[in-house]
Amino acid sequence: MPSYRVTVAVGALRAGVRPELVLPAAADAAAELTVVEASSVDVVAREARLTVRFMADTVDEAVTIAQHTVDRVGTLARTGDWRVTERVGGRWFRRA
């Protein structure tokens, strides 16, 4: 089964949301639909970005899982651009 990841830019937190809750919520959202392989938060160009790596059978399924994850993060914080990438061999390719 192919490995995918969703990366989403995260801005200001919603009122009452603690920062340490956002990444686990993103991983939990993906885990409702598939196996989650890893999750992380990075700061790139002064922007927080969450990444959740997961398994899916098709690109369409991966996009559905990614959208579900982004929607959940959106209940906790403002979200910006997001993308889905697929691991092929040793490289990641953008799929959405």
C-alpha positions in Angstrom: 0.0 0.0 0.0 1.5 3.4 -1.0 2.6 5.9 1.6 1.2 9.5 1.4 1.5 12.6 3.5 -0.5 15.7 3.9 1.2 18.9 4.8 -0.9 21.8 6.0 0.1 25.4 7.0 -1.2 26.3 10.4 -1.9 29.8 11.6 -3.5 31.3 14.7 -5.1 28.9 17.2 -8.8 29.1 17.9 -9.7 30.5 21.3 -8.9 28.0 24.1 -6.9 25.6 22.0 -3.5 24.6 23.5 -0.8 24.3 20.8 0.3 20.8 21.9 -3.2 19.4 21.0 -3.1 20.3 17.3 -0.7 17.7 15.9 -2.2 14.8 17.8 -5.7 15.8 16.6 -4.4 15.8 13.0 -2.9 12.4 13.4 -6.1 11.1 15.1 -8.2 12.4 12.3 -6.2 10.5 9.7 -6.2 7.4 11.9 -10.0 7.4 11.8 -9.7 6.4 8.1 -6.3 4.7 7.7 -3.0 3.7 9.3 -0.9 6.6 10.3 2.9 6.1 9.9 4.2 9.3 11.4 3.4 13.0 12.2 5.5 16.1 12.8 5.4 19.8 13.0 8.0 22.0 11.4 8.6 25.7 11.0 9.4 26.7 7.4 9.9 30.4 6.4 8.3 31.4 9.8 5.2 29.3 9.1 4.1 26.3 11.2 3.4 23.2 9.0 1.9 20.0 10.2 2.7 16.8 8.3 0.9 13.5 8.7 2.2 10.4 6.9 -0.3 7.7 6.2 -1.2 4.8 3.9 -3.8 4.8 1.2 -4.6 2.6 -1.8 -5.2 5.4 -4.4 -4.6 9.1 -4.8 -8.3 9.7 -4.5 -8.4 7.9 -1.2 -5.3 9.9 0.0 -7.0 13.2 -0.9 -10.1 12.2 1.0 -8.0 11.3 4.1 -6.0 14.6 3.7 -9.2 16.7 3.4 -10.6 15.0 6.6 -7.4 15.8 8.4 -7.3 19.4 7.3 -10.9 19.9 8.2 -10.2 18.6 11.7 -7.1 20.9 12.1 -9.4 23.8 10.9 -11.6 23.3 14.0 -8.5 24.0 16.1 -6.6 26.6 14.1 -6.6 28.6 11.0 -5.3 26.6 8.1 -3.5 27.7 5.0 -2.3 25.9 1.9 -2.1 22.2 2.0 -0.8 19.5 -0.3 -0.7 15.7 -0.7 2.5 13.9 -1.7 3.1 10.2 -2.5 6.3 8.3 -1.8 7.5 6.5 -4.9 10.8 4.8 -4.4 12.9 7.1 -2.3 11.2 10.4 -3.5 8.0 12.3 -2.8 5.7 13.5 -5.6 2.9 16.0 -5.3 -0.5 14.5 -6.0 -2.8 17.3 -4.9 
